[in-house]
């Protein structure tokens, strides 16, 4: 692919190359991105591998979009998000979602001050820059819906008043596979508000061996005369290497990344095809096209480019589209899966 065709940003320039050619994380970047490299370096001190997941978290930070991480317990979803939060001087809050959680536990509530006899507002953990909603699908749908206003409008209502959330504000949520016990499927309205939904796999044998090796060298954390074994969370560095102004400058640079008209049309065409496909019952909303364009621009910046290319389109299409579409019952009955249907649509665009 020539530089001219890359800057043009056409999906058609990919020819008949397989989709896997565009999502290889080992492909070297075209340039350097000090902001992304610094975050990766800090996260790598605690988390082994997971480079693609770190990239998705960076995209969420740079675009202000919300991110959903899906995977079985124990594959470092929570650890990774906390490591990113520690790398940047941002206000961070974590909420463990459980079946008995109430909306006021997240948003806040009005509390009667017995001394003055007046109500005062108690702000919940949502008043932060980065909110980690851990195991979000273990809470009831009523609690999950409490996040809708905050995720879309970046403000919340407590009593009769409305309060703006800090800037920046984003939600990074983790969820377990819906097949596990004690989980509730997220409603479509909330899923649509997540810019990306990334599915994590088990680490490779080499990475898993490195995780075990690192755990053996953690040692003990002493409390007076007693001690407890340290965990990977205790190993996260306390020194912030980046500050809010660094993130703001990086977000400003992302806004300058060039997106061609052809690239935008291809994003819109992909989204529209999900609404007319014979096997899809629920297609994607216009938010999907917006998410694909904005996330592609952020990915280009992370890889040191001032323009988007087809690689960005194909690398992010799955994370943008899959959680927003639902197959027809007839398609599911024949064994079709959403990923296979999306692959067929992408091949028609390539």
Helices and strands as residue ranges (DSSP letters): H 3-8, G 12-14, G 19-22, H 34-44, H 51-63, E 67-70, H 77-87, E 92-96, H 104-107, E 108-113, E 118-123, E 130-134, G 136-138, H 141-145, H 148-153, E 155-158, E 161-164, E 170-175, H 188-191, E 196-199, H 205-216, E 220-223, E 226-229, H 244-255, H 261-276, E 280-282, H 286-302, H 310-321, G 322-324, E 326-327, H 329-333, H 338-349
